[in-house]
Amino acid sequence: MFLDEVIIYCKAGNGGDGCVGFHREKYVQKGGPDGGDGGKGGSIYVQADAGMTTLIDFRYKQHYRAENGLPGAGKNMFGQRGQDMVIKVPRGTVVYDAESGGILADAFNPDEKILLLQGGRGGRGNARFATPVKRSPAFAENGEKTIERKIRLELKTIADVGLVGFPNVGKSTLLSVISAAKPKIADYPFTTLTPNLGVVRHFDGSFVVADIPGLIEGAAEGQGLGHKFLRHVERVRLIVHVVDVSGADGREPVEDYRIIRNELKRYSERLYELPEIIVANKCDALQDGETLTALKEAVGCPVLSVSAVTRQGVKELLDAVTLRLKELPPPEPIHFTKYEYEAVDKDSVIIEQHNGAFFVSGGYVEELARKAYLDDNDSFNWFQKKMRERGIIDMLKERGAKDGDTICVLDLAFTLME
C-alpha cells in the first residue's frame, strides 16, 4: 500500500533527576554531599532509508518516545543518558511541525541523521549546590521535562524525470516499456492511483522516472488526484510531458498540453520552469499528420513522436532524456529555513490575580519550579531565595500581595510569608 503523508507524535526523553546523597564511609564522621547529576534524556533523530518507498509503516505505529535519562546516584555518580531514537523514513521525506507547518528536516541523504527533538537536561545533584555557607544541601534538581510534538511526514519522491500528462495518455505504458516497472495498465482514466517509479538503464547510464497520476484541469486546487501527487514532481530535474495525439478519446492535444502547463505553473513556479521534453504518444493510432503538426506549431519547440505500444521512437526519447540529464545539475535537498520551536523567554514574569490568589508564570519561575523538589524544605527555601534574588517577591508585593496570601506557580500553591 502506498502512503505518502502521515501524522506521528514524538517526544524526546526527560532528563533524569539529580540525587541527594552524602558521603558515608568508615572513619569519616561527616562526609560532604555527593549526589550525582541525572542523565540527559534521549534525543529523536530522523534518517533517510533508501530501502523504504512508502510511509505505510507509520500508519500502525504513530507514537515515538526516546528513553528518559536515569537519575543520579551517590558517590557523585551521574545517571545514564537515555538512548536516542532514530526514525527511519523513505528518502525524500520532508518533516514538518504539524501545528505551525514549519519545516524541521528534509531526509535526503541516507547517511545523515538529522536532529528533530533534543533530549531534556539532567537535574543537578546536591553536590552542585554546596557552598561555603551551606555545606550540606539536602535538595537536588528535577530533570528537564520535554514536550510531545505533533509531526507531519510528507514523502516527495526523488526521481530524475517526471512523467506528466492527462489520465489515459499512456504514461504507465511508456514507463513499463522503458523500465522494469510493472504499473497497472488499463484503457480508462485514473488506472494509476499512486506514483510509480522505474529505473531506466540506457547505454552506460541510468536514471529514475516517476509516473505521476491524476493531472487534470484544476489539479493545483485539488481536482482529480493531482494536488495529492504533484508534490512528487517537485524534486525532478526534467519533465517528460506526454500528450495523446491519437484523438481516440475526443481530446484536443494542444488544449491538453496548455492545461497541464497551466496547472504546473499554478502549483509551483519552479515546476513550470523545469526543462521539458514533449512526447506525442500513440502515434501508431494517428489518423492524419495535421494534429501532430498543430501541436508542434503551438508549443514552439521539438516534439518527439512515440508509440509506447509499438516502441516507435522510444530509443530516440531515451537518447534525448539521457543527453538532457547530463546537462542538468544533480538532485539536491529542498532549500528551507529550519523551523525552530519557540524558546522559553527565561526573563519573562507574568503575575495575575484571581479569586484572591496570585498566579505567577513565565520562563524563569516555571523553570525553577520544575527543577526544585518543592515538598522538601531545603529545596523550597532555595526556590524562594531565587525568587527573591530575581525580584519576583518584590513584584508580588507591588501587585498587592501580603503575608498569608496564596501564591501559585504551575501546580504548586504556597503561602507568602516574610
C-alpha positions as CSV (number, residue, x, y, z in Angstrom):
1,M,0.0,0.0,0.0
2,F,1.3,3.4,-0.9
3,L,1.1,6.1,1.7
4,D,2.8,9.5,1.3
5,E,1.6,11.6,4.2
6,V,1.1,10.7,7.9
7,I,0.9,12.3,11.3
8,I,3.1,11.0,14.2
9,Y,3.7,12.0,17.8
10,C,7.3,12.3,19.0
11,K,8.7,13.0,22.5
12,A,12.3,13.3,23.4
13,G,13.4,11.7,26.7
14,N,13.1,13.6,30.0
15,G,16.2,14.4,31.9
16,G,17.0,12.3,34.9
17,D,16.6,13.8,38.4
18,G,19.6,14.8,40.4
19,C,20.4,12.8,43.5
20,V,20.5,13.9,47.2
21,G,23.4,11.9,48.8
22,F,26.1,12.3,51.4
23,H,29.4,10.6,51.6
24,R,29.3,7.8,54.2
25,E,32.5,5.8,55.0
26,K,34.1,4.2,58.0
27,Y,36.1,6.7,60.0
28,V,34.5,9.6,58.1
29,Q,32.1,11.2,60.5
30,K,30.6,14.0,58.4
31,G,31.0,13.3,54.7
32,G,30.0,16.0,52.3
33,P,27.3,15.9,49.7
34,D,28.0,13.6,46.9
35,G,24.7,13.3,44.9
36,G,25.3,13.0,41.2
37,D,23.6,14.6,38.3
38,G,20.8,13.0,36.4
39,G,21.4,11.7,32.8
40,K,20.3,13.6,29.7
41,G,17.2,12.3,28.0
42,G,17.5,10.7,24.6
43,S,17.0,12.8,21.5
44,I,15.0,12.0,18.4
45,Y,16.6,11.9,15.0
46,V,15.3,11.2,11.5
47,Q,17.2,9.4,8.8
48,A,16.5,8.5,5.2
49,D,16.4,4.9,4.3
50,A,16.9,4.1,0.6
51,G,15.1,0.8,1.1
52,M,11.8,2.4,2.0
53,T,9.4,3.7,-0.6
54,T,6.2,4.5,1.4
55,L,5.2,5.8,4.8
56,I,2.8,2.9,5.4
57,D,4.7,1.7,8.5
58,F,3.7,4.8,10.3
59,R,0.0,4.0,10.0
60,Y,0.4,1.2,12.5
61,K,2.9,3.0,14.9
62,Q,2.3,6.7,15.5
63,H,3.9,7.4,18.9
64,Y,7.7,7.6,19.2
65,R,9.4,8.3,22.6
66,A,13.1,8.4,23.3
67,E,14.4,7.0,26.6
68,N,14.4,9.1,29.7
69,G,17.7,9.8,31.4
70,L,18.3,7.9,34.6
71,P,18.6,9.6,38.0
72,G,21.9,10.4,39.5
73,A,23.3,8.3,42.4
74,G,25.5,8.8,45.4
75,K,29.3,8.9,45.2
76,N,28.9,11.6,42.6
77,M,27.7,9.1,40.0
78,F,25.9,10.5,37.0
79,G,22.7,8.9,35.8
80,Q,22.9,7.1,32.5
81,R,22.0,9.0,29.4
82,G,18.7,8.0,27.7
83,Q,19.1,6.1,24.4
84,D,18.5,8.2,21.3
85,M,15.8,7.2,18.9
86,V,16.4,7.2,15.1
87,I,13.2,7.3,13.0
88,K,13.8,5.8,9.5
89,V,11.8,7.3,6.7
90,P,11.9,7.0,2.9
91,R,14.4,9.1,1.1
92,G,12.8,12.4,0.1
93,T,10.6,12.7,3.2
94,V,10.0,16.2,4.4
95,V,9.4,16.6,8.2
96,Y,7.0,19.3,9.3
97,D,5.8,20.6,12.7
98,A,2.1,19.8,12.3
99,E,0.9,22.7,14.4
100,S,2.8,25.5,12.6
101,G,3.6,23.9,9.3
102,G,7.3,24.8,9.6
103,I,9.8,22.5,8.1
104,L,12.0,20.7,10.5
105,A,14.1,18.5,8.2
106,D,14.5,17.1,4.7
107,A,15.6,13.5,4.8
108,F,17.6,13.4,1.6
109,N,21.0,11.9,2.3
110,P,20.8,8.3,3.6
111,D,24.0,8.7,5.7
112,E,22.8,11.8,7.6
113,K,21.0,11.7,10.9
114,I,19.0,14.9,11.5
115,L,18.1,16.1,15.0
116,L,14.4,16.7,15.4
117,L,13.9,17.0,19.2
118,Q,16.6,17.5,21.8
119,G,16.5,15.4,25.0
120,G,15.9,17.0,28.3
121,R,18.8,18.1,30.5
122,G,19.6,16.1,33.6
123,G,19.0,17.7,37.0
124,R,21.9,18.7,39.2
125,G,22.7,16.6,42.3
126,N,23.0,18.1,45.7
127,A,26.8,18.2,45.4
128,R,26.4,21.0,42.9
129,F,24.6,23.2,45.5
130,A,27.3,23.1,48.2
131,T,28.6,26.5,49.2
132,P,31.0,27.7,52.0
133,V,27.9,28.8,53.8
134,K,25.6,25.9,53.1
135,R,27.8,22.9,53.1
136,S,25.2,20.1,53.2
137,P,22.3,21.0,50.9
138,A,19.6,18.4,51.2
139,F,18.0,19.0,47.8
140,A,18.6,18.5,44.1
141,E,17.1,19.4,40.8
142,N,14.5,17.6,38.8
143,G,15.4,16.7,35.3
144,E,14.0,18.8,32.4
145,K,10.7,17.6,31.2
146,T,10.2,17.5,27.4
147,I,7.1,18.2,25.3
148,E,5.4,15.8,23.0
149,R,5.3,17.2,19.4
150,K,2.9,16.5,16.6
151,I,4.9,15.8,13.5
152,R,3.8,15.5,9.8
153,L,5.7,13.4,7.4
154,E,5.3,14.1,3.7
155,L,7.0,12.0,1.1
156,K,8.3,13.8,-2.0
157,T,9.6,11.2,-4.4
158,I,13.2,11.6,-5.5
159,A,13.4,11.0,-9.3
160,D,15.3,12.4,-12.2
161,V,12.4,12.5,-14.6
162,G,8.7,13.1,-14.0
163,L,6.1,11.8,-16.5
164,V,3.2,14.2,-16.5
165,G,0.1,14.4,-18.7
166,F,-3.7,13.8,-18.6
167,P,-5.0,10.4,-17.5
168,N,-5.0,7.7,-20.1
169,V,-2.4,9.2,-22.3
170,G,-0.1,6.2,-22.0
171,K,2.3,7.3,-19.2
172,S,2.2,4.0,-17.4
173,T,2.6,2.0,-20.7
174,L,5.6,4.1,-21.5
175,L,7.1,3.6,-18.1
176,S,6.6,-0.2,-18.4
177,V,8.4,-0.1,-21.8
178,I,11.5,1.9,-20.8
179,S,12.0,0.3,-17.3
180,A,11.4,-2.9,-15.4
181,A,8.4,-1.3,-13.5
182,K,5.1,-3.1,-13.8
183,P,2.4,-0.5,-13.2
184,K,-1.3,-1.4,-13.6
185,I,-2.3,-0.6,-17.2
186,A,-5.9,-0.4,-18.5
187,D,-7.9,1.6,-21.0
188,Y,-9.7,4.0,-18.7
189,P,-8.8,7.2,-16.8
190,F,-7.3,7.0,-13.3
191,T,-6.0,3.5,-13.7
192,T,-2.8,4.7,-12.0
193,L,-3.7,5.8,-8.4
194,T,-0.2,6.1,-6.9
195,P,3.1,7.4,-8.2
196,N,5.2,4.6,-9.9
197,L,9.0,4.6,-10.0
198,G,11.1,2.9,-12.6
199,V,14.9,2.7,-13.1
200,V,15.8,3.2,-16.8
201,R,19.2,1.9,-18.0
202,H,20.3,3.3,-21.3
203,F,23.8,2.7,-22.6
204,D,26.3,3.2,-19.7
205,G,24.0,5.3,-17.5
206,S,20.7,5.1,-15.6
207,F,18.1,7.4,-14.3
208,V,14.9,7.2,-12.2
209,V,11.5,8.0,-13.8
210,A,8.3,8.8,-11.8
211,D,4.9,8.3,-13.4
212,I,2.6,10.9,-11.7
213,P,-1.1,10.1,-11.8
214,G,-4.2,12.2,-11.8
215,L,-3.3,15.5,-13.5
216,I,-6.4,17.2,-14.9
217,E,-7.7,20.7,-15.1
218,G,-7.9,22.1,-11.6
219,A,-5.2,19.7,-10.3
220,A,-3.4,22.6,-8.5
221,E,-6.6,23.2,-6.5
222,G,-7.1,19.5,-5.6
223,Q,-9.2,18.3,-8.6
224,G,-8.7,14.7,-9.5
225,L,-5.6,13.2,-7.8
226,G,-3.2,15.9,-8.9
227,H,-3.0,18.0,-5.8
228,K,-2.1,14.9,-3.8
229,F,0.6,13.8,-6.1
230,L,2.0,17.0,-7.6
231,R,4.5,17.1,-4.7
232,H,6.2,14.0,-6.2
233,V,7.5,16.0,-9.2
234,E,8.8,18.8,-7.1
235,R,12.3,17.2,-6.9
236,V,12.6,16.1,-10.5
237,R,15.2,17.6,-12.8
238,L,13.4,17.1,-16.1
239,I,9.7,16.8,-17.1
240,V,8.6,14.5,-19.9
241,H,5.2,15.8,-20.9
242,V,3.1,13.0,-22.6
243,V,0.3,14.1,-24.9
244,D,-2.1,11.8,-26.6
245,V,-2.2,12.8,-30.3
246,S,-4.5,9.9,-31.5
247,G,-7.7,11.7,-30.7
248,A,-9.2,8.4,-29.6
249,D,-10.9,10.0,-26.6
250,G,-12.0,13.1,-28.5
251,R,-9.4,15.2,-26.7
252,E,-7.6,18.2,-28.2
253,P,-3.8,17.7,-27.8
254,V,-2.9,21.4,-27.9
255,E,-5.5,22.2,-25.3
256,D,-4.4,19.3,-23.1
257,Y,-0.8,20.5,-23.2
258,R,-1.7,24.0,-22.3
259,I,-4.0,22.9,-19.4
260,I,-1.3,20.7,-17.8
261,R,1.3,23.5,-18.2
262,N,-1.0,25.9,-16.5
263,E,-1.6,23.5,-13.6
264,L,2.2,23.1,-13.1
265,K,2.6,26.9,-13.0
266,R,-0.3,27.4,-10.6
267,Y,1.2,24.7,-8.3
268,S,4.8,25.8,-8.4
269,E,6.7,28.3,-10.5
270,R,9.8,26.0,-10.2
271,L,7.9,23.1,-11.8
272,Y,6.8,25.4,-14.6
273,E,10.4,26.5,-15.3
274,L,11.9,23.0,-15.3
275,P,13.3,21.7,-18.6
276,E,10.7,19.8,-20.6
277,I,10.6,17.2,-23.3
278,I,7.3,16.8,-25.1
279,V,6.2,13.4,-26.2
280,A,3.4,12.9,-28.8
281,N,2.3,9.4,-27.8
282,K,0.0,6.9,-29.6
283,C,1.4,8.0,-33.0
284,D,0.6,4.5,-34.3
285,A,-3.1,5.4,-34.0
286,L,-2.8,8.8,-35.6
287,Q,-5.4,9.4,-38.3
288,D,-3.5,12.2,-40.1
289,G,-0.5,14.4,-39.6
290,E,-2.4,17.6,-39.0
291,T,-2.8,17.0,-35.3
292,L,0.9,16.4,-34.8
293,T,1.8,19.5,-36.9
294,A,-0.6,21.7,-34.9
295,L,0.9,20.5,-31.6
296,K,4.4,21.3,-32.8
297,E,3.4,24.8,-34.0
298,A,1.6,25.5,-30.8
299,V,4.4,24.6,-28.4
300,G,7.1,26.1,-30.5
301,C,9.7,23.5,-29.7
302,P,10.7,20.0,-30.8
303,V,8.1,17.2,-30.2
304,L,9.1,13.6,-30.2
305,S,6.7,11.2,-31.9
306,V,6.4,8.0,-29.9
307,S,4.3,4.9,-29.7
308,A,4.7,3.1,-26.4
309,V,2.8,0.1,-27.7
310,T,4.9,-0.5,-30.8
311,R,8.0,1.1,-29.3
312,Q,8.3,3.5,-32.1
313,G,10.5,6.5,-31.2
314,V,11.3,5.1,-27.7
315,K,15.1,4.9,-28.4
316,E,15.1,8.5,-29.6
317,L,13.2,9.5,-26.5
318,L,15.8,7.8,-24.2
319,D,18.6,9.4,-26.1
320,A,17.1,12.8,-25.7
321,V,16.4,12.3,-22.0
322,T,19.9,10.9,-21.3
323,L,21.6,13.8,-23.1
324,R,19.5,16.4,-21.3
325,L,20.1,15.0,-17.9
326,K,23.9,15.2,-18.4
327,E,23.5,18.9,-18.8
328,L,21.5,19.4,-15.6
329,P,22.7,19.5,-12.0
330,P,22.1,16.5,-9.8
331,P,19.1,16.5,-7.5
332,E,19.6,18.3,-4.2
333,P,17.6,18.8,-0.9
334,I,15.0,21.5,-0.9
335,H,16.0,24.9,0.3
336,F,14.3,25.9,3.5
337,T,14.7,27.8,6.8
338,K,14.5,25.3,9.6
339,Y,11.6,25.8,11.9
340,E,12.8,26.4,15.5
341,Y,10.4,25.7,18.4
342,E,9.8,28.9,20.3
343,A,12.3,29.1,23.1
344,V,11.0,29.9,26.5
345,D,11.7,33.5,27.5
346,K,13.6,32.9,30.7
347,D,13.4,36.6,31.7
348,S,9.6,36.8,31.5
349,V,7.5,37.0,34.7
350,I,3.7,37.2,34.5
351,I,1.6,37.9,37.6
352,E,-2.2,37.5,37.6
353,Q,-4.7,37.7,40.4
354,H,-7.8,35.5,40.5
355,N,-10.2,35.0,43.5
356,G,-7.7,36.4,46.0
357,A,-4.7,34.2,44.8
358,F,-1.7,35.3,42.8
359,F,-0.7,33.2,39.8
360,V,2.9,33.6,38.7
361,S,4.1,32.3,35.3
362,G,6.9,32.9,32.9
363,G,10.0,31.2,31.8
364,Y,12.2,31.8,34.8
365,V,9.9,31.0,37.7
366,E,8.4,27.9,35.8
367,E,11.9,26.6,35.2
368,L,12.7,27.0,38.9
369,A,9.5,25.2,39.9
370,R,10.2,22.3,37.5
371,K,13.8,21.8,38.9
372,A,13.1,22.1,42.6
373,Y,11.6,19.5,45.0
374,L,9.1,21.8,46.4
375,D,7.9,19.4,49.1
376,D,11.4,19.4,50.6
377,N,12.1,22.3,53.0
378,D,15.7,22.9,51.8
379,S,14.7,22.8,48.2
380,F,11.7,25.0,48.8
381,N,13.9,27.6,50.6
382,W,16.3,27.6,47.7
383,F,13.3,28.2,45.4
384,Q,12.1,31.1,47.4
385,K,15.7,32.5,47.7
386,K,16.0,32.5,43.9
387,M,12.6,34.3,43.6
388,R,13.8,37.0,46.0
389,E,17.1,37.4,44.1
390,R,15.2,37.8,40.9
391,G,12.9,40.4,42.4
392,I,9.7,38.3,42.0
393,I,8.7,38.6,45.6
394,D,9.0,42.4,45.4
395,M,6.9,42.3,42.2
396,L,4.2,40.4,44.0
397,K,4.2,42.9,46.8
398,E,3.9,45.8,44.3
399,R,0.8,44.0,42.9
400,G,-0.7,43.9,46.4
401,A,0.4,40.5,47.8
402,K,0.9,40.4,51.5
403,D,1.7,37.9,54.2
404,G,-0.8,35.0,54.2
405,D,-1.8,35.3,50.5
406,T,-1.7,32.2,48.3
407,I,0.9,32.2,45.5
408,C,0.5,29.7,42.7
409,V,3.3,28.5,40.3
410,L,2.4,25.7,37.9
411,D,0.6,23.1,40.1
412,L,2.3,24.4,43.3
413,A,0.4,26.6,45.8
414,F,2.2,28.1,48.9
415,T,1.6,30.9,51.4
416,L,3.6,34.1,51.1
417,M,5.5,34.7,54.4
418,E,8.3,37.0,55.3
